[in-house]
Amino acid sequence: MNLRNAQVGKEYIIKEILTDDEELDAFLFTLGCYSGEPITVISRLKGGCVVSIKDGRYTIDNQLAEAIII
């Protein structure tokens, strides 16, 4: 299941990130978004969602949410 299908308010563990873009992988890693880390969807937006990773909150678009497998 990917992050786009996740329930709001429930904590999930990231299994993998499916992207071919090395810069995007590096960026997500700096946010703390990598395999084994917990992630929670805080709310849904029209074009994406707000997620909590470690102590930060970030807005990600639907395309990126589909690349994060939980």
N, CA, C and O atoms as CSV, one atom per row, in Angstrom:
chain,resi,resn,atom,element,x,y,z
A,1,MET,N,N,0.863,-1.179,0.000
A,1,MET,CA,C,0.000,0.000,0.000
A,1,MET,C,C,0.904,1.235,0.000
A,1,MET,O,O,1.970,1.240,0.616
A,2,ASN,N,N,0.464,2.270,-0.694
A,2,ASN,CA,C,1.255,3.496,-0.697
A,2,ASN,C,C,0.640,4.539,0.234
A,2,ASN,O,O,-0.467,4.358,0.742
A,3,LEU,N,N,1.358,5.608,0.446
A,3,LEU,CA,C,0.949,6.637,1.398
A,3,LEU,C,C,-0.328,7.348,0.980
A,3,LEU,O,O,-1.055,7.856,1.833
A,4,ARG,N,N,-0.611,7.393,-0.292
A,4,ARG,CA,C,-1.825,8.059,-0.764
A,4,ARG,C,C,-3.087,7.359,-0.254
A,4,ARG,O,O,-4.129,7.993,-0.096
A,5,ASN,N,N,-2.993,6.070,-0.001
A,5,ASN,CA,C,-4.127,5.284,0.481
A,5,ASN,C,C,-4.165,5.158,2.001
A,5,ASN,O,O,-5.036,4.474,2.538
A,6,ALA,N,N,-3.253,5.793,2.689
A,6,ALA,CA,C,-3.162,5.673,4.151
A,6,ALA,C,C,-4.309,6.405,4.851
A,6,ALA,O,O,-4.853,7.382,4.335
A,7,GLN,N,N,-4.659,5.911,6.028
A,7,GLN,CA,C,-5.680,6.556,6.851
A,7,GLN,C,C,-5.078,7.757,7.578
A,7,GLN,O,O,-3.931,7.716,8.022
A,8,VAL,N,N,-5.859,8.816,7.693
A,8,VAL,CA,C,-5.414,10.007,8.413
A,8,VAL,C,C,-5.329,9.682,9.898
A,8,VAL,O,O,-6.248,9.097,10.470
A,9,GLY,N,N,-4.208,10.069,10.517
A,9,GLY,CA,C,-4.029,9.894,11.952
A,9,GLY,C,C,-3.401,8.582,12.368
A,9,GLY,O,O,-3.082,8.411,13.545
A,10,LYS,N,N,-3.214,7.660,11.461
A,10,LYS,CA,C,-2.622,6.359,11.789
A,10,LYS,C,C,-1.139,6.353,11.435
A,10,LYS,O,O,-0.744,6.825,10.369
A,11,GLU,N,N,-0.318,5.810,12.344
A,11,GLU,CA,C,1.121,5.743,12.097
A,11,GLU,C,C,1.462,4.494,11.298
A,11,GLU,O,O,0.965,3.404,11.584
A,12,TYR,N,N,2.306,4.662,10.306
A,12,TYR,CA,C,2.766,3.568,9.455
A,12,TYR,C,C,4.289,3.542,9.458
A,12,TYR,O,O,4.934,4.535,9.795
A,13,ILE,N,N,4.853,2.414,9.086
A,13,ILE,CA,C,6.304,2.283,8.918
A,13,ILE,C,C,6.597,2.248,7.418
A,13,ILE,O,O,5.986,1.482,6.673
A,14,ILE,N,N,7.538,3.085,6.987
A,14,ILE,CA,C,7.912,3.136,5.570
A,14,ILE,C,C,8.649,1.847,5.205
A,14,ILE,O,O,9.637,1.484,5.843
A,15,LYS,N,N,8.156,1.160,4.168
A,15,LYS,CA,C,8.811,-0.071,3.702
A,15,LYS,C,C,9.862,0.237,2.647
A,15,LYS,O,O,10.964,-0.312,2.675
A,16,GLU,N,N,9.507,1.135,1.701
A,16,GLU,CA,C,10.459,1.521,0.665
A,16,GLU,C,C,9.981,2.766,-0.063
A,16,GLU,O,O,8.816,3.153,0.029
A,17,ILE,N,N,10.901,3.383,-0.787
A,17,ILE,CA,C,10.611,4.542,-1.615
A,17,ILE,C,C,10.851,4.125,-3.061
A,17,ILE,O,O,11.960,3.729,-3.419
A,18,LEU,N,N,9.817,4.213,-3.891
A,18,LEU,CA,C,9.926,3.804,-5.292
A,18,LEU,C,C,10.053,5.028,-6.188
A,18,LEU,O,O,9.054,5.591,-6.636
A,19,THR,N,N,11.284,5.429,-6.440
A,19,THR,CA,C,11.543,6.544,-7.346
A,19,THR,C,C,12.877,6.321,-8.050
A,19,THR,O,O,13.801,5.738,-7.480
A,20,ASP,N,N,12.968,6.783,-9.277
A,20,ASP,CA,C,14.208,6.665,-10.049
A,20,ASP,C,C,15.064,7.918,-9.937
A,20,ASP,O,O,16.171,7.960,-10.475
A,21,ASP,N,N,14.574,8.927,-9.255
A,21,ASP,CA,C,15.255,10.214,-9.136
A,21,ASP,C,C,16.171,10.214,-7.901
A,21,ASP,O,O,15.691,10.212,-6.767
A,22,GLU,N,N,17.473,10.217,-8.130
A,22,GLU,CA,C,18.435,10.182,-7.024
A,22,GLU,C,C,18.368,11.441,-6.165
A,22,GLU,O,O,18.545,11.369,-4.949
A,23,GLU,N,N,18.114,12.591,-6.782
A,23,GLU,CA,C,18.003,13.838,-6.017
A,23,GLU,C,C,16.800,13.790,-5.082
A,23,GLU,O,O,16.875,14.256,-3.945
A,24,LEU,N,N,15.695,13.229,-5.558
A,24,LEU,CA,C,14.503,13.100,-4.729
A,24,LEU,C,C,14.759,12.136,-3.576
A,24,LEU,O,O,14.333,12.392,-2.450
A,25,ASP,N,N,15.446,11.036,-3.844
A,25,ASP,CA,C,15.813,10.099,-2.777
A,25,ASP,C,C,16.655,10.792,-1.713
A,25,ASP,O,O,16.418,10.613,-0.518
A,26,ALA,N,N,17.627,11.572,-2.137
A,26,ALA,CA,C,18.496,12.283,-1.204
A,26,ALA,C,C,17.705,13.308,-0.396
A,26,ALA,O,O,17.927,13.456,0.806
A,27,PHE,N,N,16.794,14.007,-1.045
A,27,PHE,CA,C,15.968,14.998,-0.358
A,27,PHE,C,C,15.091,14.337,0.707
A,27,PHE,O,O,15.017,14.808,1.842
A,28,LEU,N,N,14.428,13.242,0.327
A,28,LEU,CA,C,13.587,12.527,1.295
A,28,LEU,C,C,14.405,12.001,2.468
A,28,LEU,O,O,13.936,12.010,3.606
A,29,PHE,N,N,15.628,11.542,2.196
A,29,PHE,CA,C,16.498,11.058,3.257
A,29,PHE,C,C,16.826,12.172,4.248
A,29,PHE,O,O,16.886,11.929,5.453
A,30,THR,N,N,17.040,13.399,3.748
A,30,THR,CA,C,17.343,14.517,4.656
A,30,THR,C,C,16.146,14.865,5.534
A,30,THR,O,O,16.315,15.398,6.631
A,31,LEU,N,N,14.926,14.565,5.055
A,31,LEU,CA,C,13.721,14.803,5.856
A,31,LEU,C,C,13.497,13.693,6.884
A,31,LEU,O,O,12.697,13.844,7.807
A,32,GLY,N,N,14.207,12.583,6.717
A,32,GLY,CA,C,14.006,11.442,7.599
A,32,GLY,C,C,13.036,10.439,7.025
A,32,GLY,O,O,12.535,9.573,7.742
A,33,CYS,N,N,12.766,10.547,5.740
A,33,CYS,CA,C,11.807,9.674,5.062
A,33,CYS,C,C,12.580,8.563,4.348
A,33,CYS,O,O,13.004,8.729,3.204
A,34,TYR,N,N,12.758,7.425,5.036
A,34,TYR,CA,C,13.446,6.280,4.465
A,34,TYR,C,C,12.942,5.008,5.127
A,34,TYR,O,O,12.223,5.078,6.124
A,35,SER,N,N,13.296,3.874,4.605
A,35,SER,CA,C,12.803,2.583,5.086
A,35,SER,C,C,13.017,2.418,6.584
A,35,SER,O,O,14.083,2.721,7.118
A,36,GLY,N,N,11.969,1.929,7.247
A,36,GLY,CA,C,12.046,1.662,8.673
A,36,GLY,C,C,11.579,2.801,9.560
A,36,GLY,O,O,11.412,2.612,10.765
A,37,GLU,N,N,11.364,3.980,8.991
A,37,GLU,CA,C,10.949,5.147,9.778
A,37,GLU,C,C,9.426,5.244,9.848
A,37,GLU,O,O,8.738,4.926,8.878
A,38,PRO,N,N,8.897,5.684,10.996
A,38,PRO,CA,C,7.446,5.892,11.091
A,38,PRO,C,C,7.010,7.167,10.372
A,38,PRO,O,O,7.744,8.156,10.339
A,39,ILE,N,N,5.816,7.132,9.801
A,39,ILE,CA,C,5.247,8.282,9.112
A,39,ILE,C,C,3.740,8.293,9.386
A,39,ILE,O,O,3.102,7.241,9.429
A,40,THR,N,N,3.183,9.487,9.570
A,40,THR,CA,C,1.758,9.632,9.854
A,40,THR,C,C,1.171,10.678,8.926
A,40,THR,O,O,1.747,11.753,8.756
A,41,VAL,N,N,0.015,10.370,8.316
A,41,VAL,CA,C,-0.703,11.351,7.510
A,41,VAL,C,C,-1.528,12.204,8.475
A,41,VAL,O,O,-2.401,11.689,9.175
A,42,ILE,N,N,-1.247,13.507,8.509
A,42,ILE,CA,C,-1.942,14.427,9.412
A,42,ILE,C,C,-3.259,14.888,8.797
A,42,ILE,O,O,-4.283,14.939,9.480
A,43,SER,N,N,-3.234,15.223,7.510
A,43,SER,CA,C,-4.457,15.661,6.824
A,43,SER,C,C,-4.293,15.487,5.327
A,43,SER,O,O,-3.182,15.322,4.824
A,44,ARG,N,N,-5.412,15.527,4.624
A,44,ARG,CA,C,-5.430,15.430,3.167
A,44,ARG,C,C,-5.707,16.804,2.571
A,44,ARG,O,O,-6.487,17.591,3.105
A,45,LEU,N,N,-5.052,17.063,1.463
A,45,LEU,CA,C,-5.259,18.292,0.702
A,45,LEU,C,C,-5.705,17.906,-0.701
A,45,LEU,O,O,-5.663,16.733,-1.072
A,46,LYS,N,N,-6.129,18.888,-1.471
A,46,LYS,CA,C,-6.593,18.618,-2.834
A,46,LYS,C,C,-5.504,17.957,-3.679
A,46,LYS,O,O,-5.777,16.999,-4.402
A,47,GLY,N,N,-4.294,18.455,-3.593
A,47,GLY,CA,C,-3.213,17.936,-4.430
A,47,GLY,C,C,-2.223,17.047,-3.709
A,47,GLY,O,O,-1.208,16.674,-4.297
A,48,GLY,N,N,-2.478,16.689,-2.454
A,48,GLY,CA,C,-1.539,15.863,-1.715
A,48,GLY,C,C,-1.967,15.662,-0.281
A,48,GLY,O,O,-3.154,15.530,0.016
A,49,CYS,N,N,-0.983,15.640,0.610
A,49,CYS,CA,C,-1.292,15.448,2.024
A,49,CYS,C,C,-0.188,16.047,2.897
A,49,CYS,O,O,0.921,16.310,2.433
A,50,VAL,N,N,-0.519,16.252,4.159
A,50,VAL,CA,C,0.438,16.720,5.158
A,50,VAL,C,C,0.839,15.509,5.978
A,50,VAL,O,O,-0.018,14.787,6.488
A,51,VAL,N,N,2.145,15.284,6.108
A,51,VAL,CA,C,2.642,14.130,6.844
A,51,VAL,C,C,3.555,14.572,7.982
A,51,VAL,O,O,4.156,15.646,7.949
A,52,SER,N,N,3.634,13.721,8.973
A,52,SER,CA,C,4.549,13.932,10.091
A,52,SER,C,C,5.641,12.877,10.005
A,52,SER,O,O,5.370,11.676,10.017
A,53,ILE,N,N,6.893,13.354,9.916
A,53,ILE,CA,C,8.059,12.479,9.896
A,53,ILE,C,C,8.995,12.977,10.979
A,53,ILE,O,O,9.417,14.133,10.966
A,54,LYS,N,N,9.317,12.100,11.912
A,54,LYS,CA,C,10.118,12.485,13.076
A,54,LYS,C,C,9.440,13.662,13.771
A,54,LYS,O,O,8.289,13.528,14.185
A,55,ASP,N,N,10.098,14.799,13.916
A,55,ASP,CA,C,9.507,15.944,14.604
A,55,ASP,C,C,9.007,17.020,13.653
A,55,ASP,O,O,8.663,18.118,14.092
A,56,GLY,N,N,8.962,16.727,12.353
A,56,GLY,CA,C,8.557,17.732,11.373
A,56,GLY,C,C,7.272,17.375,10.658
A,56,GLY,O,O,6.869,16.214,10.593
A,57,ARG,N,N,6.636,18.417,10.120
A,57,ARG,CA,C,5.449,18.239,9.290
A,57,ARG,C,C,5.758,18.769,7.896
A,57,ARG,O,O,6.326,19.851,7.744
A,58,TYR,N,N,5.380,18.001,6.885
A,58,TYR,CA,C,5.697,18.348,5.509
A,58,TYR,C,C,4.479,18.125,4.624
A,58,TYR,O,O,3.677,17.224,4.873
A,59,THR,N,N,4.346,18.944,3.595
A,59,THR,CA,C,3.302,18.769,2.590
A,59,THR,C,C,3.930,18.077,1.395
A,59,THR,O,O,4.935,18.537,0.854
A,60,ILE,N,N,3.333,16.974,0.989
A,60,ILE,CA,C,3.830,16.255,-0.183
A,60,ILE,C,C,2.694,16.107,-1.192
A,60,ILE,O,O,1.524,16.035,-0.817
A,61,ASP,N,N,3.050,16.062,-2.471
A,61,ASP,CA,C,2.023,15.934,-3.497
A,61,ASP,C,C,1.636,14.469,-3.686
A,61,ASP,O,O,2.291,13.567,-3.162
A,62,ASN,N,N,0.570,14.250,-4.436
A,62,ASN,CA,C,0.052,12.895,-4.622
A,62,ASN,C,C,1.039,11.975,-5.332
A,62,ASN,O,O,1.096,10.781,-5.037
A,63,GLN,N,N,1.813,12.518,-6.262
A,63,GLN,CA,C,2.776,11.695,-6.988
A,63,GLN,C,C,3.843,11.149,-6.039
A,63,GLN,O,O,4.215,9.979,-6.126
A,64,LEU,N,N,4.325,11.983,-5.148
A,64,LEU,CA,C,5.318,11.528,-4.171
A,64,LEU,C,C,4.682,10.582,-3.162
A,64,LEU,O,O,5.315,9.612,-2.747
A,65,ALA,N,N,3.450,10.845,-2.763
A,65,ALA,CA,C,2.751,9.972,-1.814
A,65,ALA,C,C,2.607,8.558,-2.395
A,65,ALA,O,O,2.665,7.575,-1.656
A,66,GLU,N,N,2.421,8.459,-3.708
A,66,GLU,CA,C,2.309,7.153,-4.344
A,66,GLU,C,C,3.647,6.414,-4.374
A,66,GLU,O,O,3.666,5.186,-4.458
A,67,ALA,N,N,4.751,7.133,-4.309
A,67,ALA,CA,C,6.081,6.523,-4.338
A,67,ALA,C,C,6.523,6.006,-2.972
A,67,ALA,O,O,7.468,5.222,-2.881
A,68,ILE,N,N,5.845,6.440,-1.908
A,68,ILE,CA,C,6.207,6.005,-0.548
A,68,ILE,C,C,5.343,4.798,-0.196
A,68,ILE,O,O,4.129,4.917,-0.028
A,69,ILE,N,N,5.978,3.647,-0.090
A,69,ILE,CA,C,5.282,2.388,0.191
A,69,ILE,C,C,5.317,2.124,1.697
A,69,ILE,O,O,6.372,2.161,2.331
A,70,ILE,N,N,4.122,1.855,2.250
A,70,ILE,CA,C,4.010,1.609,3.692
A,70,ILE,C,C,3.485,0.208,3.957
A,70,ILE,O,O,3.323,-0.182,5.113
